[in-house]
Amino acid sequence: MNIKSLLLGSAAALVAVSGARAADAIVAAEPEPLEYVRICDAYGAGYFFIPGTETCLKIGGKVRTEGQWYDAYNPQHTTGTLWHTRAELNVNTATDTEYGPLKTETIIRWDWNDGNSTSTNLLWSYISLGGFTVGKTDSQFNQFTGYAGDVINDDVVYDGPYELNQITYNYDAGNGFTAVVSVEDSNSGPGATGVNGEDSHNHYAPDAVAGVGYKAGAWSFKVVGGYDSIVEEGAIKARVDADFGAFSAFVMGGWNTDGDKLNKYAGSNGGGDAADIGWGDWAVWGGVGVPVNEKLKWNLQLAYTDSKIFAATTNVKWNPVKNLLIEPEVSYTNWDSINEDQWAGILRFERSF
């Protein structure tokens, strides 16, 4: 066999092998069409459809870090400086139904303090549909009236309970008139006690809250009452707000049905020797907020009680960029009945998203 014949034979063999391999080649499948996230603006900014469903989802939260000097709630507080950091994750869902939007809101909070003190808390988690709310959120005694002033230490003088389970109905007439009715967890059960130490482990009746409100132009008025079924007493709060553009202001008064007792709606947030000092028969709060410009606002809140607690807090809220808050605050509290007072300060940095 000569060289020419050998080369021709080798070339033919290579062609045959290549052809066989080409016939056996694996062809990649066509990619599935992508389903892009759709914006869901019916429920506000930030919502988007969960792919493949008609449920809208919104994810947000905040990161906060702050230095605290002494404690406006406790005259015996001796820690000069405390650094506190918090993270919150908010998850909201909404789906359109024949009864209106079916919504949920869940807030999970993580806290870390000096000394490696950590905690995790399911702050809120509730379902709402057609005006009804079921689950854990702040008491309507606070939510319906809008809490107190725009300061961090707004509840040095106790203004009502916060996180608890409830069944609530909110009514909005669309003409400025609103109303609320709520049955709320009395925190009874094995080992449970009322705010005055009452044995409540055999108590199964819920607490109750009801309120009405009206808003017209720059003015709004709300009144709400709460009944503590363990203590068998309660409280009423009435609040007036006015927004004049250049500044806003509010005044709120509370009445305790038995000034000699604490109850869940007229209790105490005090610490140390001030722990059991409630309103007495009544309490009053007032405040003003002045927006200096788009990024800067000054706030002041004052409060006083029949039991002679005086609380004053002022702060400045500065937003150097969108969703970033820098907030220095100073508070002074005086408990005349025990001849104690306390200065306290906070410097807060908060990024929300």
C-alpha positions, 0 to 999 in steps of 0.5 A: 500500500502506497502513501497516497492510498493510506491517506485517502483511507484515513480521511474516509474513516474520519469522515465516517466517524464524524458523521456518526457523532453528528447524528448522535449529537444532543440538542439542547431543549428550548428555554422556558419563557421567563415570567417577569415580576408584575407590579401590583400598585392597587395596594400601594407602592412596593407590592408585586404579584407572586409569580403564578398567583394573584396574590400581591407581596410587599417586603420591607423593614428597617435597621436601627441603632441608637445610643441611650443615656439613662431611662426616662421611665425609671428614676433608679436607672443607673446605666449611663450609656446603653447601645441598642441595635434592632432589625425588623422584617415586614411582610405584607400580602394582599389578594382581591376578593368579592369581600374586598382585599384579603390582607396579612401583615407580619413584623418580626423584630430582632434586638441586641443590647450591650452585654449581649442581651438579645431577643426575637419577637413576633411583633405583629401578625394578623389577617384582615378582610372586609373591615375585620382584623384577627391576630396580633397587633397593638391594642385599638385603645392606642391604634385608633387614637394614633398613639401620642406625639411624634417622639420616641418616649411618647408613653412615659405617661402610659397611654395604653397597651401594645402587642396583643391578640384581638378580633377587631372591626373597623368602620369607615363611612368615607365621609370622615366618620370612623368607628372601631369595636374590638375584643382583646386578649386579657392575658389570662391563663395558668400563672397569669395575674392582672395588673394589680396582681389579681389571680386571673388563671380561671378568667376567660372573658376578653377585654373590650375596646370601642371608639368613634372618630370624625375628621373634617378639614384640618381638624379631627376628633376621636374618643375611645374606651377600654374595659379590663375584664380582670380588674373590672375597670377601664379608661376613656381617652379623647383626642383632638388633632389639628394640622395647619401646614406650618405646624400640627398640634394635638391634645389628649385627655384620659380618665380612669374609672377607678383612680386607686387602681391600675388597669390595662388601659390606665396603667404604668410604664414606670420602672423602679419606685415608679412602677406602680404609679399610674394616672390616678383619676386622669392624665393629659398629653399635648404636643406640637410638630413643626416641619422646618423643611422637607428634611427637618422636623422639630417635635415637643410633647408634654404630659401630666397626671393626677398622680403628679407625673410630669413628662417632657420630651423634645426631638429633631427628626432629620432625613439627610437622604430618603429613608435615612433618619437621624433623631436626637431626643431629650426627655425629662420626667418628674415623679412628685409623689416619690420626690424623684426625677430623671433626665434621659437622651437618645441618639437614633439612626434608622434606615427603612426600606 
